[in-house]
Amino acid sequence: MRIIILLIFSTLSISLKAQQPQLQFFRANDKHGLNVFETSKKDTVIFEGIKVRVGGDFAMQFQSIDQSNKIGNLVELGSNLNLPSANLNIDVQLIDGVRMHLRTYLSSQHHEDSWVKGGHLQIDKLDFIKPGFLEEIMKIATITVGLDEFNYGDAHFRRSDNARAIFNPFVGNYIMDAFSTEAFGEVTLQENGFLGVVGITNGKLNQNVVVNDNTDNKLSLYGKLGYDNQLNDDLRVRLTGSVYTNQGTSTGAWLYGGDRTGARYYNVLHTLPDADGITQGGAFEGRYNSRFVKLTAVQINPFIKYKGLEFFGVYELASGNNEIKSTVPDKEGAFTQLAAELVYRFGNNERFYLAGRYNTVQGKALEGNAEDLKISRVNVGGGWFLSKNIVTKIEYVNQQYTGEAWAGRFSEAKFDGINIEAAISF
């Protein structure tokens, strides 16, 4: 069934190329969506009734990675194809200025079954209340409500979302991967290059209404301020700062563990069976989640594009504590993530690119720990857009766990090797 679905996607990417309807205030799910962050407030599409856009994503990797650690208990990794991943996307222009998005994961590393990632309603006009209602405000405002990924930081606009890998110049996402799907509502304001976001979520990845003695639900609050402007034909500059906070003991712990599809590097840091036949490792290895019970995070993102050369950066501080009950004292910890990404796009319509990324995470889960946990990753690679819907890429990755704080399978652990990915999005 997966093979049939993926073959259908490959066919649809060609047959629907000239048939896809234009939607208002929409980020194109192809090469035209590169370096698009918040959707524009430019009203360039005339509303002509309900329009349904059915699209999808397909990605497959050839992975050739070696790994090792101090105690030598990691499995041997061969060179072969990973399980292909696929998304089904439905976008609907419902009324003038109101659009719906729904994404379903059809295949992923972590889940064998299909399930709805999330969806949201985006409102850029309030004419459904009455023509011209709050027209001047809605020229700069966007209201988004749903259960989907929310707008904390800028890195989530460039990451691979399961099979939607066309915006990511590499195969892997960031080590501390800020991404979660929660029930949320947010308002975005954009005018003369300045932007602001304020939002709220219920802090839950798995939705339920059960209350018990261990329930301490708190709302997550987040926001973003920034500036994004095309200064001239050659130069674009963007700088944003985002903040997220949740102080509940049973909510808000998902910001770095909300992607249920699994990590992008398959089977790394998995162990051989021990004397009792027990193995360690799961679908999320290669990423790092501090798992703070309470969390406050700040992410700062510079983005500069000069002609074909672009720089994207991440400075992120995640701090929190592991307090489970009020009788247990707070145990503060903090992690800092740094990332610098340089991409050079060239050729006709920038069809080709070369890229490099350096990403580190360092910190302590508990303030009293003697040593910092340290993870570093280097990615070097390039890619080719065969068309606006198809990209192929190759990268070399090297990830290392350093410092005395790591124990067990993570002690002096490292993996490195080559990945080749082909991705289709339409």
HUQUI-V418427 format. One record per pair of residues at least 12 apart in sequence whose ideal C-beta (glycine too) atoms are under 7 Angstrom apart, sorted by the first residue. I is the first residue (numbers start at 1). J is the second residue. Records with the same first field share a line. If there is no record, write none. Layout:
# HUQUI-V418427
I=J, J
This chain:
# HUQUI-V418427
2=84, 107
5=86, 106
6=58, 84, 86
9=56, 58, 86, 424
10=58, 424
12=56, 426
13=389, 424, 426
16=426
20=53
21=51, 53
22=45
23=45, 51, 53, 91, 93, 99
24=43, 45, 47, 93, 97, 99, 124
25=39, 40, 99, 122, 124
26=39, 91, 99
27=39
29=55, 89, 425, 426
30=166, 388, 389, 425, 426
31=166, 385, 388
32=388
33=167
34=167
35=305
37=154, 157, 228
38=188, 190, 195
41=124, 139, 140, 190
47=93, 96
50=92, 93, 94
51=93
52=92
53=91
54=90
55=89, 426
56=86, 87, 88, 89, 426
57=86, 87, 163, 164, 424, 425
58=84, 86, 163, 423, 424
59=84, 85, 163, 165, 421, 423
60=81, 82, 84, 422
61=82, 171, 419, 420, 421
62=81, 420
63=80, 82, 266, 419
64=79, 417, 418
65=77, 265, 268, 415, 416, 417
66=415, 416, 417
67=268, 269, 414, 415
68=414
69=409, 411, 412, 413
70=411, 412
71=411
73=271, 272, 409
74=269, 270, 271, 409
75=267, 270, 271, 272
77=267
82=266
83=107, 109
84=107
85=107, 108, 109, 162, 163
86=106, 107, 163
87=103, 104, 105, 106, 162, 163, 164
88=104, 106
89=103
90=102
95=128
96=125, 127
97=123, 124, 125, 127
98=121, 123, 128
99=122
100=119, 121
101=119, 120, 122
102=116, 119
103=117, 118, 119
104=116, 117
105=117, 162, 261
108=162, 261, 262
109=261, 262, 266, 283
110=260, 261, 262, 283
111=260
117=181
118=146, 147, 148, 149, 181
119=146, 147, 148
120=144, 145, 146, 148
121=145, 146
122=142, 144
123=143
124=138, 142
125=138
126=138
140=189, 190, 191
141=187, 189
142=188
143=187
144=186
145=185
146=184
147=181, 182, 183
148=181
149=179, 180, 181
150=182, 184, 186, 199, 201, 222
151=186, 197, 199, 224
152=178, 222, 242, 244, 299
153=178, 242, 299, 301
154=240, 301, 303
155=174, 178, 301, 314
156=178, 179
158=312
159=173, 177, 179
160=173, 264
162=261
164=425
165=421, 423
166=391, 423, 425
169=343, 353, 355, 383
170=355, 357, 379, 381, 395
171=264, 393, 395, 419, 421
172=264, 265, 379, 397
173=264
174=314, 337, 339, 359
175=287, 288, 337, 359, 361, 375, 377
176=256, 288, 316, 318, 335, 337, 361
177=256, 259, 287
178=255, 256, 299
179=258, 259
180=205, 254, 255, 258
181=205, 258
182=201, 202, 203, 204, 205, 254
183=201, 202, 207
184=199, 200, 201
185=199, 200
186=198, 199
193=227, 228, 229
194=227
195=226, 228
196=224, 225
197=223, 224
198=223
199=222, 223
200=219, 220, 221
201=219, 220
202=219, 251
203=217, 218, 219, 220, 246, 248, 251, 252
204=251
205=254, 258
214=250
215=250
216=248, 249, 250
217=248, 250, 251
218=246, 247, 248, 251, 252
220=244, 245, 246, 251, 252
221=245
222=242, 243, 244
223=242, 243
224=240, 241, 242
225=240, 241
226=238, 239, 240, 241
227=239
234=306, 307
235=306
236=305
237=304
238=303
239=302
240=301
241=300
242=299
243=298
244=297
245=296
246=294, 295
247=294
249=293, 294, 323, 324
252=294, 295
253=291, 292, 293, 295
255=295, 297
256=289, 290
257=289
262=283, 284
263=283, 284, 285, 286, 287
265=286
268=285, 286, 415
269=281, 285, 286, 409, 413
270=285
271=409
280=409
286=399
288=361, 375
290=318, 320, 333, 335, 365
292=320, 321, 322, 333
293=320, 321, 322, 323, 324
294=320, 321, 323
295=318, 320
296=319, 320
297=316, 317, 318
298=316, 317
299=314, 316
300=315
301=313, 314
308=344, 345, 346, 350
309=344
310=343
311=341, 342
312=341
313=339, 340
314=337, 338, 339
315=338
316=337
317=334, 336
318=334, 335
319=332, 333, 334
320=333
321=333
322=366
331=366, 367
332=367
333=363, 364, 365, 366, 367
334=363, 364
335=361, 362, 363
336=362, 363
337=361
338=360
339=357, 358, 359
340=358
341=357
342=355, 356
343=355
351=384, 385
352=384
353=382, 383
354=382
355=381, 382
356=379, 380
357=379
358=378
359=377
360=375, 376
361=375
362=374
369=405
371=403, 404, 405
372=403, 405
373=403, 405, 406
374=402, 403
375=399, 401
376=400, 402
377=397, 398, 399
378=398
379=395, 397
380=395, 396
381=393, 394, 395, 396
382=394
389=424, 425, 426
390=424
391=423
392=422
393=421
394=418, 420
395=419
396=418
397=416, 417, 419
398=416
399=414, 415
400=414
401=413, 414
